[in-house]
Amino acid sequence: MDFQHSSEIWRDFPELVPGVVFASGITPDAAAGDRVAKFTDIARSRLAREPESELPEIRAWRRTFTRMGLKPTQYRCASEALLRRFRKEGTLPQLHPLVDVCNAVSLAFAIPVAVFDVAKISHGLEVRYAAGEEDYLTFSGETERN
């Protein structure tokens, strides 16, 4: 599977440092509790010292959102939104072992982590600016167009 960032993203954010991990064979019954606990403990410790908005990684994302013309307190990056939820609720829902571990890593290091089922991707994957005509599948299962 091909994965890339668009040339416009590289032009606007040459300091970008992406990472990709490809994993296979992770089934819904995989044991992930110890790893999730390890990373959520790191997040809990960091949040005890300062709010998520003061973490250097979140401040960097807020600067990036501002450069894109977005209000960073209105449109939060995925890791900040996840950290806010974790701080308020003290836990995250269990979805799938791989998603749970990635969410915990996102919490611990305050970085967005995405998980994709490559079996459901028919072409390559490109990180790019939205054109404004994309369809989104909501958590309720409905399709929205923004």
N, C-alpha and C positions, 0 to 999 in steps of 0.2 A: 504494500500500500504506500502511495506517495503522500508525504506531508510537507507542507511548506507555508511560509508567510509570504504575503503578496509583496511586490516590489514597493508599493506605496507604504506599507508598514515599515519595511526596512529603511526607506527614505526618511520617514518621519521619526523613527525610533532606532537609529543605528546602534544604540547601546543595548538593545534587546538581547537577552541571553536565554533562549528557549532550550527545553530539554524534552526528549521523547523516550518513553520506555514502552516496549512491546512485550506483553505477557500473554501466555496462553495456558489453557488447562485449568483455569481458576473457576471452580464450580461453586454454586450457592452454599454448599455445605463445608467449604474450606474454613479452617479455624483461623480467625483473624483477631480474636479478642485481645491477646497479649500485645500484639503490635498496635492495635487501636488504643489500648490503655497507655502504652508507652508514649505515644505521640500526643494524646489528649492531656496526659500529665504535664508534658512540656508546655503545652498551650495554657493550661490552668496556672502553672507557675509564672509564665510571662504575663498573663492577665492580672495576676495578683500584684504585680509590680507597677503596671501601667495599663491604661485602657487601650483597646485595639487602635484607636485613632492616633496614638502616640508611638506605635511601633514603627521603626524605620521603614520596614517593607511596605506598610500601609501608607505611610506618608509619601513614599516614592510612587505608589499607584495613584494616590490623589493628585500628585503633580502631573502624572501622565494623563489622567482624565482631564485635568484643567487644560493641558496643552491641546487636547482633542476638542476643547470647547464645551466640555460637560461640567456640570456642577458636581464635584466629588462627594458632597454629602447627600445629593439627590440620587446619583447613580454610583453605587458603591461597587468596587470590584468584588468578585466572588469570594475571595478569602476574607475580606472585611465583613461581608454579609454573614458568612459562616461563623466568624469569630463573634459577631454581635449576638447571633442566635445562641451560640454555645455559652457565652457569658450570661445571658438572660435565663437559659433553660438548664445549664449545667451538663447537658448531654446532647448528643445528636441521635436521630433515629437510625436504626440499623436497616440498610437497604440491600446490600450485597457485599460480601467480604471485600472485594476489590474496591468498590466505591467507599466502603467504610474506612479502609486503610488510607485511601487517597484523601478523603475528607480530613482524617486525623493528621496526615502529613501537612495538608493545607493549613490546618489550625496551628500546628506546632511551629511552622516556619513562615506563616502569614503570606503564603504565595498561592495564587490560583492553580488548581490542579484539575484537569479535565479527564474524564474517562469516556472512551468510546468503544462500542462493540463493533469491531471492524467488519464483522459478518453482515452488518446492516449498512455499510458504506459502499455505495456502488461505484464511486470514482475516488480520486484522490481527495485529500482534505487540505483546504487552504484557509489560513487565518487571514481575514481581510476586513476592510471596512464594510459595514452593511450598506446595501443599495437602497434599503427602505421598502423593498417588495418581498422580503423573505417571509416564509410561512413558519410559524412556531407551533409546536405541540405543547399545550399547557399541561400542568400536572393533573388537571381534571380530565385530560384526554381529548380536549377540543383543540381544533386548529385555529390559530389566529394569524392575521396578516398585519404587519406593522410597517 
